Amino acid sequence: MKRKVVIALAAGLLFYALSDVLLWQRIFEAHDLFQFDAQYHSGQVTILVALIAVGVVLLWDTGLWALWWAGAFYSLAFSGLEDVLYYWLDGRAIPRRCPWLDANPLILFKPAGGWTLLLSALVWVAVWSVPLVVAARNPASLRPRYRSR
C-alpha cells in the first residue's frame, strides 16, 4: 500500500510540475500573456485540487495513506518542491530570488529562491517521510483495518 501511494505522489507531482512548465513557460511567457496571470494560477490550483481528489478516491482503500497522499501532495506542491521540479524539468537553475514565493507560508526560508527554496522543499520532503519511516518500522501500524461482520 505504502509503495503505491508514494509512487502515485511522485508521479502526480512530476506531471503537475511538467504541466506548469508546458503551460506557463511555453504558452504564457512565450506569448507575453501575463495579463492572464490570475486566471492561470486559479486554473493551476483547480488542477491541483482535482489531482488530489482523484488520488484520494483511487487510494481510498489504503486507509490513512489516502489522507497522507492529500496532505503530502498539497504541501509539497506549495512548499517549493513543485518550483524546484519546474526548473529541473526545464533544465534551468533555480533563480537566486523568487519574490513571488516570499508571501507563501509553506516556503520556510526567506527570501525564496536558490538554496533557500531547495532547502524548504527538502524540509517538507523530510516531514512527509517520517510516516514512511514509522510504517517501515511498524508495518501493522498504518495498515487499513477492516471490520469483520
C-alpha positions, 0 to 999 in steps of 0.5 A: 500500500505504502509503495503505491501511494508514494509512487502515485505522489511522485508521479502526480507531482512530476506531471503537475510540475511538467504541466506548469512548465508546458503551460506557463513557460511555453504558452504564457511567457512565450506569448507575453500573456501575463495579463492572464496571470490570475486566471492561470494560477486559479486554473493551476490550483483547480488542477491541483485540487482535482489531482488530489481528489482523484488520488484520494478516491483511487487510494481510498482503500489504503486507509490513512495513506489516502489522507497522507497522499492529500496532505503530502501532495498539497504541501509539497506542491506549495512548499517549493518542491513543485518550483524546484521540479519546474526548473529541473524539468526545464533544465534551468537553475533555480533563480537566486530570488523568487519574490513571488514565493516570499508571501507563501507560508509553506516556503520556510526560508526567506527570501525564496529562491536558490538554496533557500527554496531547495532547502524548504522543499527538502524540509517538507520532503523530510516531514512527509517521510517520517510516516514512511519511516514509522510504517517501515518500522511498524508495518501493522501500524498504518495498515487499513483495518477492516471490520469483520461482520 
